């Protein structure tokens, strides 16, 4: 009931608004279309009268030119007749009708008349005797007789007849005796109408019921019109012409009433004529009603469609509510299924990680037991330590890959912007992979065209990581005695100061099935169960590689055939390092020693403390130990100036972490606080951790597990205890 009561006023309101909008639409459409029709007809009417104006001028010029040419031909014909008669008389012929006939036929003349000096016709010939009185009357005029006195004087005239016919007459002096030669040519009315342009013929194509009434007037008389009944009438007797004269405007139509009929018209003046045009409003607005009805019809259709949609929506409210309820129930079910799937994935992940982590741990523990058993056998001890180190590397790789994948998925990976040499990166990767390949006698071939821009700016650590992933996979999943082909080349970029490098890695390994290729970049994806134990790896290498490539703005593609091998193609853009000097120098280390240095070692883990202390002391340096950041600050504060040569600072410690301790030390008011080398020695191994270390005031960052040779080198270099010989590149 509530729904019905509410819908009734809504429907009533809808129809009231629809009717009001419909009335407004009718009014607006009438105004719009009437104005549009009027503007269109005004443009058409102005185009028409301007066209008639131009054509009237053209017709006049054409007819005048045609008449002039005809009279010139008549004059030439008359002179020729005079010469012919003189020549014939010299040949002792008699001036008679036959002689004139021959000349007339020769020159296509209607007739010839020979007059003496007094104007008396001496001899004449004509194909139309009815024209002789008119020719004789014209020939007796003084202006014509003057041609007998003046040899070079000629006379020509067109005599127009009321029926449209005309006579072109010409006169000149006689060559045989004093007198005048008169020739004439008669053009019939029928011929004149067919071959002479008339203004009336111009208007014959205009229809009164479509174009309105068009009138051309000259000297107060209508000489042409598309309403032929008006031709010959006086303009003073025609109401429309008088009203158009009173409101002359050659640019806009004017409204006028003619015999009670509302019209619009325009007037235009040409050199010799006045042009008038007017159109009844019934012609101008003949489509107005049709257009308004069409608009109203379309509006009614729209209203009907809206009403139908509204009614349909009203009818489907309950159905929609039921569907929403069903969707809600379905979404709850899907959420539950997703939760179950997530739990299963989590369980599978933990199971896989448990297996993959326990495998190298089991190897480490087992080799320790073997070492204990053969404690007196140095060769077996060496073998056990090598296998323990190998298992430790596998465990470290597993942890790094899991952490890298987590960082990439959360978007917390930071790319460096630092200069590097592309050849150096490639050579470092080849050196590491080459050792792995040598163990299985796999041949690694590296070919590259000359790379123009070898010095670049980017994230070399991530570039090295993804190249290592691709090449190490090429080794792991290769066949013994197989081959790996690596090539790189430079691709020109449309962006300024940017270059794109392409890396291609092709192997002769086991390849991938078409089904697995669809899942290659999914985390933990491995083609066959037990793949991790057979080939090594976690199934995270390729997802990490793809994520790194895309984060660096590049692309990765591959082609693989099972049993044949796989080819990867990676393209990555880099900035060009323009600050590298052309005579770039390379450095060779000669010695790196920390002997005699006093080092403050800050570490909260006893085992790590013991290892670091052993390494430092074995290199001839002394150690002062601090177990957290607070102790490190106090030890440095109590020490004499320059007592410590360097500080090795762990980051994650109780009481006070390494970042806080470093900031406090750097802020102390003593001469060595700003310049003492502070080196982060931490398990936080990501780029963002390096950035945090730099921001806290640390000079360098060494990640755990510690590379002891690297640590000694860094301490020696920062403490100024390293000797370097610089040799220029050839």
C-alpha positions as CSV (number, residue, x, y, z in Angstrom):
1,X,0.0,0.0,0.0
2,X,2.8,2.4,0.8
3,X,4.4,1.8,-2.5
4,X,1.1,2.4,-4.4
5,X,0.3,5.7,-2.4
6,X,3.8,6.9,-3.1
7,X,3.7,6.0,-6.8
8,X,0.4,7.8,-7.6
9,X,1.7,11.4,-6.9
10,X,4.9,10.5,-8.6
11,X,3.1,9.5,-11.8
12,X,0.9,12.6,-11.6
13,X,4.0,14.8,-11.2
14,X,5.6,13.0,-14.2
15,X,2.7,13.7,-16.5
16,X,2.4,17.4,-15.4
17,X,6.1,18.0,-16.1
18,X,5.8,16.1,-19.4
19,X,2.9,18.3,-20.6
20,X,4.6,21.5,-19.5
21,X,7.8,20.5,-21.2
22,X,5.8,19.5,-24.4
23,X,4.2,23.0,-24.5
24,X,7.5,24.7,-24.1
25,X,9.0,22.4,-26.8
26,X,6.2,23.3,-29.3
27,X,6.7,27.1,-28.7
28,X,10.4,26.8,-29.0
29,X,10.3,24.6,-32.1
30,X,7.8,27.1,-33.8
31,X,10.2,30.0,-33.1
32,X,13.3,28.0,-34.1
33,X,11.9,26.5,-37.4
34,X,10.1,29.7,-38.4
35,X,13.3,31.7,-38.0
36,X,15.3,29.0,-39.7
37,X,12.9,28.8,-42.7
38,X,12.9,32.6,-43.0
39,X,16.7,32.7,-42.9
40,X,16.9,30.0,-45.5
41,X,14.4,31.6,-47.8
42,X,16.1,35.0,-47.4
43,X,19.4,33.5,-48.4
44,X,17.8,31.7,-51.4
45,X,16.0,34.9,-52.5
46,X,19.1,37.0,-52.2
47,X,21.0,34.4,-54.2
48,X,18.3,34.4,-56.9
49,X,18.2,38.2,-57.4
50,X,21.9,38.5,-57.3
51,X,22.2,35.8,-59.9
52,X,19.6,37.4,-62.0
53,X,21.4,40.7,-61.6
54,X,24.7,39.2,-62.8
55,X,23.0,37.4,-65.7
56,X,21.2,40.5,-66.8
57,X,24.4,42.3,-67.1
58,X,26.0,39.3,-68.9
59,X,23.1,39.0,-71.3
60,X,23.2,42.8,-72.1
61,X,26.9,42.7,-72.7
62,X,26.6,39.6,-74.8
63,X,23.7,41.0,-77.0
64,X,25.5,44.3,-77.4
65,X,28.7,42.5,-78.4
66,X,26.7,40.2,-80.8
67,X,25.0,43.3,-82.4
68,X,28.3,45.1,-82.8
69,X,29.9,42.1,-84.5
70,X,26.9,41.7,-86.9
71,X,27.1,45.4,-87.8
72,X,30.8,45.2,-88.4
73,X,30.2,42.2,-90.7
74,X,27.5,44.2,-92.5
75,X,30.0,47.1,-93.0
76,X,32.6,44.8,-94.4
77,X,30.1,43.2,-96.6
78,X,29.0,46.7,-98.0
79,X,32.6,47.6,-98.7
80,X,33.1,44.3,-100.5
81,X,30.0,44.9,-102.6
82,X,31.3,48.4,-103.6
83,X,34.6,46.9,-104.6
84,X,33.0,44.1,-106.6
85,X,30.7,46.5,-108.5
86,X,33.6,48.7,-109.4
87,X,35.7,45.8,-110.6
88,X,32.8,44.4,-112.7
89,X,32.1,47.8,-114.3
90,X,35.8,48.1,-115.2
91,X,35.4,44.8,-116.9
92,X,32.7,46.5,-119.0
93,X,29.8,44.9,-117.2
94,X,26.6,46.7,-116.7
95,X,25.2,47.7,-113.3
96,X,22.0,45.8,-113.3
97,X,19.8,43.6,-111.1
98,X,21.8,40.5,-112.1
99,X,25.1,41.9,-111.0
100,X,23.6,42.8,-107.6
101,X,22.0,39.4,-107.2
102,X,25.4,37.7,-107.7
103,X,27.0,39.9,-105.1
104,X,24.1,39.3,-102.7
105,X,24.3,35.6,-103.1
106,X,28.1,35.6,-102.8
107,X,27.9,37.5,-99.4
108,X,24.6,35.9,-98.1
109,X,22.8,39.3,-98.1
110,X,19.1,39.8,-98.2
111,X,19.3,42.8,-100.5
112,X,21.5,45.6,-102.1
113,X,20.5,49.1,-103.1
114,X,22.7,51.5,-105.2
115,X,21.9,55.2,-104.8
116,X,23.2,58.2,-106.6
117,X,24.6,61.2,-104.7
118,X,21.0,62.7,-104.3
119,X,19.7,59.5,-102.7
120,X,17.8,58.2,-105.7
121,X,17.9,54.4,-106.1
122,X,19.8,53.7,-109.3
123,X,19.6,49.9,-109.0
124,X,18.4,47.4,-106.4
125,X,18.0,43.7,-105.6
126,X,16.2,42.0,-102.7
127,X,15.0,38.5,-101.8
128,X,12.3,40.2,-99.7
129,X,10.5,43.0,-101.6
130,X,8.5,44.0,-98.5
131,X,11.6,45.4,-96.9
132,X,12.4,47.9,-99.6
133,X,10.2,50.7,-98.4
134,X,11.8,50.5,-94.9
135,X,15.3,50.4,-96.4
136,X,14.6,53.2,-98.8
137,X,13.3,55.4,-96.0
138,X,16.4,54.8,-93.9
139,X,18.8,55.2,-96.9
140,X,17.4,58.6,-97.8
141,X,18.6,60.1,-94.5
142,X,21.3,62.7,-94.6
143,X,23.6,60.7,-92.4
144,X,23.6,57.9,-94.9
145,X,24.0,60.2,-98.0
146,X,27.1,61.7,-96.3
147,X,29.0,58.5,-96.9
148,X,28.9,59.4,-100.7
149,X,30.9,62.6,-99.9
150,X,33.4,61.1,-97.5
151,X,35.2,58.0,-98.8
152,X,36.1,56.6,-95.4
153,X,32.8,57.2,-93.7
154,X,30.5,54.3,-93.2
155,X,27.1,53.9,-91.6
156,X,25.5,50.9,-89.9
157,X,22.3,50.4,-88.0
158,X,20.1,47.6,-86.6
159,X,16.4,48.1,-87.3
160,X,14.3,46.2,-84.7
161,X,10.7,45.0,-85.6
162,X,8.0,44.6,-83.0
163,X,7.7,40.9,-83.7
164,X,11.4,40.3,-82.6
165,X,12.8,40.3,-86.1
166,X,15.5,42.8,-87.1
167,X,17.5,44.2,-90.1
168,X,21.2,44.9,-90.0
169,X,21.8,47.7,-92.6
170,X,25.1,49.2,-93.7
171,X,26.1,52.0,-96.2
172,X,29.4,53.2,-97.7
173,X,30.5,55.3,-100.7
174,X,30.4,53.8,-104.3
175,X,33.8,53.0,-105.9
176,X,32.5,53.1,-109.5
177,X,30.7,56.4,-109.4
178,X,29.5,59.1,-106.9
179,X,26.8,57.7,-104.7
180,X,26.0,55.2,-101.9
181,X,26.0,51.4,-101.6
182,X,23.5,50.0,-99.1
183,X,23.3,46.4,-98.0
184,X,21.1,44.8,-95.5
185,X,20.5,41.4,-93.9
186,X,17.1,40.4,-92.5
187,X,16.9,38.1,-89.4
188,X,13.5,36.5,-88.7
189,X,11.8,36.6,-85.3
190,X,12.0,32.9,-84.9
191,X,15.7,32.8,-85.5
192,X,16.3,35.8,-83.2
193,X,14.4,34.1,-80.4
194,X,16.4,30.9,-80.8
195,X,19.9,32.5,-81.0
196,X,19.6,35.7,-79.0
197,X,19.9,35.7,-75.2
198,X,16.9,37.3,-73.6
199,X,16.2,38.1,-69.9
200,X,12.9,36.3,-70.2
201,X,14.7,33.1,-71.1
202,X,16.8,33.5,-68.0
203,X,13.6,33.5,-65.8
204,X,11.9,30.5,-67.5
205,X,13.5,28.1,-65.0
206,X,12.1,29.7,-61.9
207,X,8.8,28.4,-60.6
208,X,6.3,30.8,-59.0
209,X,5.0,28.2,-56.5
210,X,8.5,27.4,-55.3
211,X,10.7,30.5,-55.9
212,X,8.1,33.2,-55.7
213,X,7.6,36.0,-58.2
214,X,10.6,37.5,-60.0
215,X,10.3,40.7,-62.0
216,X,12.8,42.6,-64.1
217,X,11.7,46.1,-65.0
218,X,13.2,48.7,-67.4
219,X,12.1,52.3,-67.8
220,X,8.9,51.7,-65.8
221,X,7.8,48.6,-67.7
222,X,8.1,45.0,-66.7
223,X,10.2,43.4,-69.4
224,X,10.6,39.9,-67.9
225,X,9.1,37.8,-65.2
226,X,8.5,34.1,-64.3
227,X,4.9,35.2,-64.2
228,X,4.5,35.9,-68.0
229,X,1.1,37.6,-67.4
230,X,3.0,40.6,-65.9
231,X,5.2,41.2,-68.9
232,X,4.5,44.6,-70.5
233,X,2.7,46.0,-67.5
234,X,3.7,49.4,-66.0
235,X,5.5,49.3,-62.7
236,X,3.4,52.1,-61.3
237,X,0.3,50.0,-61.5
238,X,1.8,47.0,-59.7
239,X,1.3,47.1,-55.9
240,X,4.2,44.8,-55.0
241,X,6.8,46.8,-56.9
242,X,5.7,50.1,-55.3
243,X,5.9,48.6,-51.8
244,X,9.3,47.1,-52.4
245,X,10.5,50.5,-53.8
246,X,9.4,52.3,-50.6
247,X,11.4,49.9,-48.4
248,X,14.4,49.2,-50.6
249,X,17.0,46.9,-48.9
250,X,19.3,44.7,-51.0
251,X,20.6,42.7,-48.0
252,X,17.5,41.6,-46.1
253,X,13.9,40.6,-46.9
254,X,11.1,42.9,-45.9
255,X,7.6,42.0,-45.0
256,X,4.7,43.3,-47.1
257,X,1.1,42.6,-47.7
258,X,0.0,42.2,-51.4
259,X,-3.8,41.9,-52.1
260,X,-4.3,40.7,-48.5
261,X,-1.6,38.0,-48.7
262,X,1.4,38.3,-46.3
263,X,4.7,38.1,-48.3
264,X,8.4,38.8,-47.9
265,X,10.4,40.4,-50.7
266,X,13.6,42.1,-51.8
267,X,14.6,44.7,-54.4
268,X,17.9,45.1,-56.3
269,X,19.1,47.6,-58.9
270,X,21.2,46.6,-61.9
271,X,22.8,49.1,-64.4
272,X,19.9,49.0,-66.8
273,X,17.2,47.2,-64.9
274,X,15.4,46.9,-61.5
275,X,15.0,43.4,-60.2
276,X,12.2,42.5,-57.7
277,X,11.4,39.2,-56.0
278,X,8.8,38.4,-53.4
279,X,7.5,35.1,-51.9
280,X,4.2,34.4,-50.0
281,X,4.7,33.3,-46.4
282,X,2.8,30.1,-47.3
283,X,5.8,29.1,-49.4
284,X,8.4,30.3,-46.8
285,X,6.8,28.4,-43.9
286,X,5.4,25.5,-45.8
287,X,7.5,22.9,-43.8
288,X,7.0,24.7,-40.4
289,X,4.0,22.6,-39.3
290,X,5.6,19.4,-40.5
291,X,8.8,20.1,-38.5
292,X,6.9,21.1,-35.4
293,X,4.8,17.9,-35.6
294,X,7.9,15.8,-36.1
295,X,9.6,17.4,-33.0
296,X,6.4,16.8,-31.0
297,X,6.2,13.2,-32.3
298,X,9.8,12.5,-31.3
299,X,9.2,14.1,-27.9
300,X,6.1,11.9,-27.4
301,X,8.1,8.8,-28.3
302,X,10.8,9.8,-25.7
303,X,8.2,10.4,-23.1
304,X,6.5,7.1,-23.9
305,X,9.9,5.3,-23.6
306,X,10.7,7.0,-20.3
307,X,7.2,6.0,-19.0
308,X,7.7,2.4,-20.1
309,X,11.1,2.3,-18.5
310,X,9.7,3.8,-15.3
311,X,6.8,1.3,-15.2
312,X,9.1,-1.5,-15.9
313,X,11.4,-0.4,-13.1
314,X,8.5,-0.2,-10.8
315,X,7.4,-3.7,-11.7
316,X,10.9,-5.0,-11.3
317,X,11.6,-3.5,-7.9
318,X,10.8,-6.7,-6.0
319,X,12.6,-8.8,-8.5
320,X,15.7,-6.6,-8.2
321,X,15.5,-6.8,-4.4
322,X,15.3,-10.6,-4.7
323,X,18.3,-10.6,-7.1
324,X,20.3,-8.4,-4.7
325,X,19.6,-10.7,-1.9
326,X,20.6,-13.7,-4.0
327,X,23.8,-11.9,-5.1
328,X,24.5,-11.0,-1.5
329,X,24.2,-14.7,-0.5
330,X,26.3,-15.7,-3.4
331,X,29.0,-13.1,-2.5
332,X,29.1,-14.5,1.0
333,X,29.6,-18.0,-0.5
334,X,32.3,-16.7,-2.8
335,X,34.0,-14.9,0.0
336,X,34.0,-18.1,2.0
337,X,35.4,-20.0,-0.9
338,X,38.1,-17.4,-1.4
339,X,39.0,-17.6,2.2
340,X,39.2,-21.3,2.0
341,X,41.4,-21.0,-1.2
342,X,43.6,-18.4,0.6
343,X,44.0,-20.8,3.5
344,X,44.9,-23.6,1.2
345,X,47.4,-21.4,-0.7
346,X,48.8,-20.3,2.6
347,X,49.1,-23.9,3.7
348,X,50.7,-25.0,0.4
349,X,53.1,-22.0,0.7
350,X,54.1,-23.0,4.2
351,X,54.4,-26.6,3.2
352,X,56.6,-25.7,0.3
353,X,58.7,-23.2,2.3
354,X,59.0,-25.8,5.1
355,X,60.4,-28.3,2.6
356,X,62.6,-25.8,0.8
357,X,64.0,-24.3,4.0
358,X,64.5,-27.6,5.8
359,X,66.4,-29.1,2.9
360,X,69.4,-26.8,3.1
361,X,69.2,-26.7,6.9
362,X,69.3,-30.5,6.9
363,X,72.3,-30.4,4.7
364,X,74.1,-27.9,7.0
365,X,73.3,-30.1,10.1
366,X,74.3,-33.3,8.3
367,X,77.6,-31.9,7.1
368,X,78.3,-30.7,10.7
369,X,77.7,-34.2,11.9
370,X,80.0,-35.6,9.2
371,X,82.7,-33.0,10.1
372,X,82.5,-33.9,13.7
373,X,82.9,-37.6,12.8
374,X,85.9,-36.9,10.6
375,X,87.4,-34.2,12.8
376,X,91.0,-35.3,12.1
377,X,90.5,-35.6,8.4
378,X,91.3,-32.2,6.9
379,X,90.2,-33.1,3.4
380,X,86.8,-34.2,4.6
381,X,86.6,-31.1,6.8
382,X,87.2,-29.0,3.7
383,X,84.6,-30.9,1.8
384,X,82.0,-30.5,4.6
385,X,82.7,-26.7,4.9
386,X,82.2,-26.3,1.1
387,X,78.9,-28.2,1.2
388,X,77.8,-26.2,4.3
389,X,78.6,-22.9,2.4
390,X,76.7,-24.2,-0.6
391,X,73.6,-25.1,1.5
392,X,73.9,-21.7,3.2
393,X,73.9,-19.9,-0.2
394,X,70.8,-21.8,-1.2
395,X,69.0,-20.9,2.1
396,X,70.1,-17.3,1.6
397,X,68.8,-17.2,-2.0
398,X,65.5,-18.7,-0.8
399,X,65.0,-16.1,1.9
400,X,66.0,-13.3,-0.5
401,X,63.6,-14.4,-3.2
402,X,60.7,-14.7,-0.7
403,X,61.4,-11.2,0.7
404,X,61.9,-9.7,-2.8
405,X,58.6,-11.2,-4.0
406,X,56.8,-9.8,-0.9
407,X,58.4,-6.3,-1.5
408,X,57.4,-6.4,-5.2
409,X,53.8,-7.4,-4.4
410,X,53.4,-4.6,-1.8
411,X,55.1,-2.0,-4.1
412,X,57.9,-1.3,-1.6
413,X,60.8,-2.0,-4.0
414,X,62.8,1.2,-4.7
415,X,64.9,1.5,-7.8
416,X,68.2,3.2,-7.6
417,X,69.3,6.1,-9.9
418,X,73.1,5.7,-9.9
419,X,75.7,5.6,-12.7
420,X,77.0,2.3,-13.9
421,X,78.9,0.7,-16.8
422,X,76.8,-1.9,-18.7
423,X,79.9,-3.9,-19.8
424,X,80.9,-4.2,-16.1
425,X,77.5,-5.5,-15.1
426,X,77.4,-8.0,-17.9
427,X,80.9,-9.2,-17.2
428,X,80.2,-9.7,-13.5
429,X,77.1,-11.7,-14.3
430,X,79.0,-13.8,-16.9
431,X,81.7,-14.5,-14.3
432,X,79.3,-15.9,-11.8
433,X,77.2,-17.9,-14.3
434,X,80.3,-19.2,-16.0
435,X,81.4,-20.9,-12.8
436,X,78.0,-22.5,-12.4
437,X,78.1,-23.6,-16.1
438,X,81.6,-25.0,-15.9
439,X,80.5,-27.5,-13.2
440,X,78.2,-29.1,-15.8
441,X,80.5,-28.4,-18.7
442,X,77.9,-26.0,-20.2
443,X,79.3,-23.6,-22.7
444,X,78.3,-19.9,-22.3
445,X,78.8,-17.7,-25.4
446,X,78.4,-14.0,-25.1
447,X,78.3,-11.8,-28.2
448,X,77.3,-8.1,-28.4
449,X,77.5,-5.4,-31.1
450,X,79.2,-2.2,-30.0
451,X,77.0,-0.4,-27.5
452,X,77.5,3.3,-28.1
453,X,76.2,4.4,-24.7
454,X,78.0,2.1,-22.2
455,X,77.8,4.5,-19.3
456,X,74.2,4.7,-18.0
457,X,72.1,5.7,-15.0
458,X,69.7,3.3,-13.4
459,X,69.4,0.5,-10.9
460,X,72.4,-1.8,-11.5
461,X,71.7,-4.1,-8.6
462,X,68.3,-4.9,-9.9
463,X,69.6,-5.2,-13.5
464,X,72.2,-7.7,-12.3
465,X,69.6,-9.5,-10.3
466,X,67.2,-10.1,-13.2
467,X,70.1,-11.1,-15.6
468,X,71.3,-13.5,-12.9
469,X,67.8,-15.0,-12.6
470,X,67.5,-15.6,-16.4
471,X,71.1,-17.0,-16.8
472,X,71.0,-19.2,-13.7
473,X,67.7,-20.7,-14.9
474,X,69.4,-21.3,-18.3
475,X,72.1,-23.2,-16.4
476,X,69.8,-25.1,-14.0
477,X,67.3,-26.3,-16.7
478,X,70.0,-27.0,-19.3
479,X,71.4,-30.3,-20.4
480,X,74.9,-31.4,-19.5
481,X,77.3,-30.2,-22.2
482,X,74.7,-27.8,-23.4
483,X,75.0,-24.2,-24.6
484,X,73.9,-20.8,-23.6
485,X,73.9,-17.9,-26.0
486,X,73.7,-14.4,-24.5
487,X,73.6,-11.2,-26.6
488,X,72.9,-7.6,-26.0
489,X,72.4,-4.6,-28.3
490,X,71.4,-1.0,-28.2
491,X,68.0,0.2,-29.6
492,X,67.5,3.8,-30.4
493,X,64.8,5.5,-28.4
494,X,62.4,8.3,-29.4
495,X,63.0,10.0,-26.0
496,X,65.9,12.4,-25.6
497,X,68.8,11.2,-23.5
498,X,67.2,7.7,-23.1
499,X,68.6,4.5,-24.6
500,X,66.9,1.1,-24.7
501,X,69.0,-2.1,-24.2
502,X,67.9,-5.5,-25.4
503,X,69.2,-8.7,-23.8
504,X,68.6,-12.1,-25.4
505,X,69.3,-15.4,-23.7
506,X,69.0,-18.6,-25.6
507,X,69.7,-22.0,-24.2
508,X,69.6,-25.7,-25.4
509,X,67.8,-26.8,-22.2
510,X,64.8,-28.9,-21.5
511,X,62.3,-26.2,-22.5
512,X,58.7,-25.8,-21.2
513,X,55.4,-27.3,-22.1
514,X,52.7,-25.1,-23.7
515,X,50.6,-25.5,-20.5
516,X,53.3,-24.4,-18.1
517,X,54.2,-21.4,-20.3
518,X,50.9,-19.9,-19.3
519,X,51.9,-20.0,-15.6
520,X,55.6,-19.2,-15.9
521,X,55.3,-15.9,-14.2
522,X,53.1,-17.1,-11.3
523,X,54.8,-17.3,-7.9
524,X,56.0,-20.7,-6.9
525,X,55.1,-22.2,-10.3
526,X,57.3,-25.1,-11.3
527,X,56.6,-27.4,-14.2
528,X,57.1,-30.7,-12.3
529,X,56.7,-31.8,-8.8
530,X,60.0,-32.1,-7.1
531,X,61.5,-29.5,-9.4
532,X,63.0,-27.6,-6.5
533,X,64.9,-30.6,-5.3
534,X,65.9,-31.8,-8.7
535,X,67.0,-28.5,-10.2
536,X,67.1,-26.1,-7.2
537,X,65.1,-22.9,-6.8
538,X,61.9,-21.7,-5.3
539,X,59.7,-20.9,-8.3
540,X,60.0,-17.2,-7.5
541,X,62.8,-16.3,-9.9
542,X,60.7,-15.6,-13.0
543,X,57.9,-13.7,-11.2
544,X,60.6,-11.5,-9.6
545,X,62.3,-11.0,-12.9
546,X,59.1,-10.0,-14.6
547,X,58.1,-7.6,-11.8
548,X,61.6,-6.0,-11.9
549,X,61.5,-5.6,-15.7
550,X,58.1,-4.0,-15.6
551,X,59.0,-1.7,-12.7
552,X,62.1,-0.5,-14.7
553,X,59.8,0.3,-17.6
554,X,60.8,-2.6,-19.8
555,X,59.3,-5.7,-21.4
556,X,60.1,-9.5,-21.2
557,X,59.0,-12.1,-23.8
558,X,60.0,-15.7,-24.3
559,X,59.7,-18.6,-26.8
560,X,60.1,-22.1,-25.5
561,X,59.8,-25.6,-27.0
562,X,59.9,-28.7,-24.7
563,X,63.1,-30.7,-25.3
564,X,64.6,-28.0,-27.5
565,X,65.3,-25.0,-25.3
566,X,64.1,-21.5,-24.3
567,X,64.8,-18.0,-25.6
568,X,64.2,-14.9,-23.4
569,X,64.2,-11.3,-24.7
570,X,64.3,-8.4,-22.3
571,X,64.2,-4.7,-23.2
572,X,64.8,-2.0,-20.6
573,X,65.2,1.8,-21.0
574,X,68.0,3.7,-19.2
575,X,69.2,7.3,-18.9
576,X,72.4,8.1,-20.6
577,X,75.2,9.2,-18.2
578,X,76.5,12.4,-19.9
579,X,78.8,13.3,-17.0
580,X,81.3,10.5,-17.7
581,X,84.6,11.9,-19.0
582,X,85.9,10.6,-22.3
583,X,89.3,9.8,-20.8
584,X,87.6,7.7,-18.1
585,X,90.1,6.0,-15.7
586,X,89.9,2.6,-14.2
587,X,91.2,1.6,-10.8
588,X,93.2,-1.3,-9.7
589,X,93.5,-2.2,-6.0
590,X,97.0,-2.9,-4.9
591,X,96.5,-3.3,-1.1
592,X,93.7,-2.9,1.4
593,X,94.7,-3.2,5.1
594,X,93.1,-2.3,8.4
595,X,96.1,-3.2,10.5
596,X,96.5,-0.9,13.5
597,X,93.0,0.5,13.3
598,X,90.7,0.8,16.4
599,X,87.2,-0.1,15.5
600,X,84.0,0.3,17.5
601,X,81.9,-2.8,16.8
602,X,78.1,-2.5,17.6
603,X,76.2,-5.8,17.5
604,X,73.5,-7.3,19.7
605,X,73.9,-10.9,18.5
606,X,76.7,-12.8,20.3
607,X,77.4,-15.1,17.3
608,X,77.6,-12.2,14.9
609,X,79.7,-10.3,17.3
610,X,82.1,-13.2,17.6
611,X,82.4,-13.6,13.9
612,X,83.0,-9.9,13.2
613,X,85.5,-9.6,16.0
614,X,87.4,-12.6,14.7
615,X,87.7,-11.2,11.2
616,X,88.7,-7.7,12.3
617,X,91.3,-8.9,14.8
618,X,92.6,-11.4,12.3
619,X,93.3,-8.4,10.0
620,X,95.4,-6.7,12.7
621,X,92.8,-4.2,14.0
622,X,91.6,-3.8,17.6
623,X,87.9,-4.0,18.6
624,X,85.8,-2.2,21.2
625,X,82.4,-3.9,21.6
626,X,79.0,-2.3,22.2
627,X,75.8,-4.4,22.5
628,X,73.2,-1.8,21.5
629,X,73.0,1.7,20.1
630,X,72.9,3.4,23.5
631,X,76.2,1.7,24.5
632,X,77.7,2.8,21.2
633,X,76.8,6.4,21.8
634,X,78.2,6.3,25.3
635,X,81.4,4.6,24.2
636,X,82.0,7.2,21.4
637,X,81.2,10.1,23.8
638,X,83.7,8.9,26.4
639,X,86.4,8.2,23.8
640,X,89.1,10.7,23.0
641,X,89.0,12.6,19.7
642,X,89.9,10.3,16.7
643,X,90.4,7.4,19.2
644,X,88.1,5.3,16.9
645,X,89.0,4.9,13.2
646,X,85.6,3.5,12.2
647,X,82.3,2.3,13.6
648,X,80.5,-0.9,12.5
649,X,76.9,-0.4,13.3
650,X,74.1,-3.0,13.4
651,X,70.7,-1.5,12.7
652,X,68.1,-3.7,14.4
653,X,69.1,-3.6,18.1
654,X,67.3,-3.2,21.5
655,X,67.3,0.0,23.6
656,X,68.4,2.1,20.6
657,X,68.6,1.1,17.0
658,X,71.6,1.9,14.7
659,X,69.8,4.7,12.8
660,X,69.1,6.6,16.0
661,X,72.6,6.0,17.4
662,X,74.2,7.3,14.1
663,X,72.1,10.5,14.2
664,X,73.2,11.2,17.8
665,X,76.8,10.6,17.1
666,X,76.7,12.9,14.0
667,X,75.1,15.6,16.0
668,X,77.8,15.6,18.7
669,X,79.9,18.8,19.1
670,X,83.3,17.3,18.5
671,X,85.7,17.4,15.6
672,X,85.5,13.7,14.6
673,X,81.7,13.3,15.0
674,X,81.0,14.4,11.4
675,X,83.9,12.6,9.6
676,X,84.3,9.2,11.4
677,X,83.3,6.4,9.0
678,X,80.1,4.6,10.1
679,X,79.2,1.4,8.3
680,X,75.8,-0.2,8.5
681,X,76.3,-4.0,9.1
682,X,72.7,-5.4,8.9
683,X,70.4,-8.1,7.6
684,X,68.3,-5.4,6.0
685,X,69.5,-5.8,2.5
686,X,67.0,-3.9,0.3
687,X,67.7,-0.7,-1.6
688,X,65.4,1.3,0.6
689,X,67.5,0.1,3.6
690,X,70.6,1.5,1.9
691,X,68.7,4.8,1.4
692,X,67.7,4.9,5.1
693,X,71.3,4.3,6.1
694,X,72.5,7.2,4.0
695,X,69.8,9.5,5.4
696,X,70.8,8.6,9.0
697,X,74.4,9.6,8.2
698,X,76.1,6.3,7.6
699,X,78.8,6.1,5.0
700,X,78.2,2.6,3.6
701,X,75.9,-0.3,3.9
702,X,77.0,-4.0,4.1
703,X,74.3,-6.6,4.2
704,X,74.4,-9.9,6.2
705,X,75.7,-12.5,5.8
706,X,78.8,-10.5,5.7
707,X,81.3,-10.7,2.9
708,X,84.4,-10.3,5.0
709,X,86.7,-9.3,2.1
710,X,84.3,-6.6,1.1
711,X,83.9,-5.4,4.7
712,X,87.7,-5.1,5.1
713,X,88.0,-3.3,1.8
714,X,85.2,-0.8,2.7
715,X,86.8,-0.1,6.2
716,X,90.2,0.4,4.7
717,X,88.9,2.7,1.9
718,X,86.8,4.9,4.3
719,X,89.7,5.0,6.8
720,X,92.2,6.0,4.2
721,X,94.2,2.8,4.5
722,X,93.9,1.6,0.8
723,X,96.3,2.2,-2.0
724,X,95.0,2.5,-5.5
725,X,97.0,2.7,-8.8
726,X,95.0,4.5,-11.6
727,X,95.7,3.4,-15.2
728,X,94.1,5.2,-18.1
729,X,92.0,3.1,-20.5
730,X,93.6,2.6,-23.9
